[in-house]
Amino acid sequence: MSKHNGTRQKTGGAKKTLWQFVKFSIVGMLASVVSFGTLNLLIYMPFIRDLFAEPFKWFVFDYPVIRDTAGKVLSGGLGYFIAFNTANILAQLVAFFVNREKTFKSSANIGVTLPIYIVFTLMLICFSAWLSPQINALVINRTVFGVFIGKGLAANIANMGISFVQFVVYFPVDKILFRKPKAA
């Protein structure tokens, strides 16, 4: 192989990866719509909202009840745990299938890749489930740049932070999992 052909292959591979990254970003936005939509729907559903008053602590997950100065429940508890994690799981399911089919155009065996993806996702969701209430508690009930951060905005800020971490981590993992291209 000539030096010129090797350079062309590297450039072609870089362009392919860049294009995959662009598509991965678009799929990430789709998954974010699923995540934010689900989260915002769930946090205002009465049966979930009632669970915000129930503290939830298990293993490393600590979702305390967050109250305002008058004692009114703002966020936290079992309700936040359910809403945040349901939204996260649904977004990851959408991202898996769309990225496999559209971003990486992969024919990788779902029977092999899905279990690996699930294990990885469970680890990342556990990390996210630990980090999310920390971010939520840090920002809720504060005023930043003249904007009061209530329950909905705090939940969305926490979700944004977690979504960014997952976006950065998932691209290389998906690139490895979905490396087998579909036959042309």
Secondary structure as UniProt FT lines:
FT   HELIX           3..42
FT   TURN            43..44
FT   HELIX           46..49
FT   HELIX           50..53
FT   STRAND          56..58
FT   TURN            59..60
FT   STRAND          61..63
FT   STRAND          65..67
FT   TURN            69..70
FT   STRAND          73..76
FT   HELIX           77..98
FT   HELIX           99..103
FT   HELIX           110..139
FT   TURN            140..141
FT   STRAND          142..144
FT   TURN            145..146
FT   STRAND          147..149
FT   HELIX           151..177
//
